[in-house]
Amino acid sequence: MTRPELLPIIRRIYEDMCHVQQGERVLIIADSRTPADITNAFFGEALALGTDPSILQVPVPPPPALQTSTKWSPVVTSAASEADLIVDLAVGYARFIVEAMQRGARVISPGDGTGNELLADVLLRTMGRADITALRREADRIAEMFTVASEAYITSDAGTDLTIDLDGLVGEAVDGFLWDPDRGEYKARWELLPPAQPGVTIPAGRGIGIIAVDGFVLWEPEDIEVPTTPVLLDVEEGVITNIHGDAGFARKLPVWLESFSPDRSVFQLAHCNVGTNPQAKLTDHQEFERLRGTITFGWGDTAILAELVPLDETQPWVASPVHWDTMIRLPSLSLDGRIVIDRGVIRED
């Protein structure tokens, strides 16, 4: 049974974040992990708002790291092509989502794309107990700081010492809002929930130094896994050149990555995002990327991501069969010398 506290959150997603209109065709895509009461709640609230909703349930797809190379049924791709708003509880990065957007659809991913049975708890905690308006405004502020900066410098007590060239890149709020209630206009066509993780998508060739991963590694076959000791990633020109530190990951991670691509695309730095949600936790749900004061680095594919956002098509984005993530827990981040995070604490000024 759906907890009644969830219904106003779903209503707010539709009205404030998606700006849904009467008569719009809403397609809810869920996989078989998603509890039926959750999909029914999204369906019911869409119906109550005067839209034309449908639910499409799909089998559990491969792990999140393999989203970019997942093949989807023509039935799913065809349904998406007719939607005005797609509520994605299962898919994440996918070519057919890009194509639906190019035809005019908007996309909201309340489970950060990939499905999970913990979705109700996540939304109740990270949206019901958090001030999402304040998170949106803070994410806009941090995204603008990335936009105007020419360099990011990231360190940590665990050993991170990384410099990223930001020249010409645009910061992204990743705050879950397709619609900006303050300005009364759309700000995005594709967004993830829960909020927020402002940052930047990184073209090929940018980033030099070392990243000491002490938060998690999102990979396959283990999915999310927290290392016993930091995993050390040496980065040159935006590409991992050596993996050392934690003995298990130093042995297993290169073997897994090299099994996908001989051209090193899977080792390419893809994005850098700041977690800002004070209610996010390190669970099996991808809310972990929102843990306040952390930084998540993505690796591998940026080609699909660049079209989802969308980003400057003249930049060298990387096509890869894998998109995987790592996190550092207590980073310090400065943008052109201005401190944004001080050992895990986000500066308010």
Buried (B, 14 or more C-beta within 10 A) or exposed (E): EBBEEBBEBBBBBBBBBBBBEEEBBBBBBBBEBBBEEBBBBBBBBBEEBEBBBBBBBBEEBEBBBBBBBBEBEEEBBEBBBEBBBBBBBBBBBBBBBBBBBEEEBBBBBBBBBBBBEBBBBBBBBBBBEBEBBEBBBBBBBBBBBBBEBEEBBBBBBBBBEBBBBBEEBBBBBBBBBBBBBEEEEEBBBBBBBBBBBBBBBBBBBBBBBBBBBBBBBBBBEEBBBEBEBBBBBBBEEBBBEEBBBBEBBBEBBBEBBEEBBEEBBBBBBBBBBBBBBBBBBBBEBBBBBBBBBBBBBBBBBBBBBBBBBBBEEEBEBBBBBBBBBBBBBBBBBBBEEEBBBBEBEBEEE
